[in-house]
């Protein structure tokens, strides 16, 4: 295998499996034991990042659980900002964002994705079982400290009635919102009909539509600067090249590695750095011939 031509581009770092929300469609990023109190340390992250860099990683994305429950997550972002040139992403529900955290994020090049399940008290609570004002406070702080942020919305059948308000809010704010298909372990395409309807509605709005075939997504850009992005899931389109485009090595807080949210966990805690690097390469080979996509 030529690691220069066929390599991991993204390292997703799950800094904790704990979360303070109770979202109805939560898959906890593929972690099986979200009730455990696992926390990745800065020292552990630096070690695994160095290995991932050898494998050609160009981007690091932090998530969880809720990553801000781990106090060292911000330190990891700041260390990466100071010691690398890779792209940095960070996914959060925003509920724990304080003035200090927003200020520190605003001083880095991190691109923050804010979980956005619904507008207003009732629809936000229906998904998260938490308060809408925590989301509003987070948005205000991000604006105040010039944090680079966008929104994510999951096309879950039980809460799909919130999508129009989420899209309008995002466009009015001049922000990008990504509409993600809802995935389950059985690879049922629950979102396909909703996606078709949403595309039809967006197509009659005053926006410029661009389709990015290689990356498999539609992008509607509005005069406000806002945008709506819809991604085709490679699991549903049976597109192995698209799967490679979005393929990630996932580092879990217990130091296991995964190459797919539905993949198997490979423990690495007691492995040498060279053994871990070989696991990276073997996982890439497995992903490149994914039976979930090719044979279904």
Secondary structure, DSSP 8 states (H G I E B T S, - for coil): --TTTS---EEEEE-BS--S---TT--GGG-S-TTS--B--HHHHHHHHHHHHHTT--EEEEESS-GGGSTTHHHHHHHHHHH--SEEEEEE-STT--HHHHHHHHTS--EEEEE---SSHHHHHHHHSS-HHHHHHHHHHHHHTT-EEEEEEEE-GGGGGGHHHHHHHHHHHT-EEEEEE---TT---TTHHHHHHHHHHHHTSSEEEEEETTTTEEEEEETTS-EEEEE--HHHHT-HHHHHHH-EEEE-TTSEEESSTTS--EE-TT--HHHHHHHHHHHHHHHHT-HHHH--
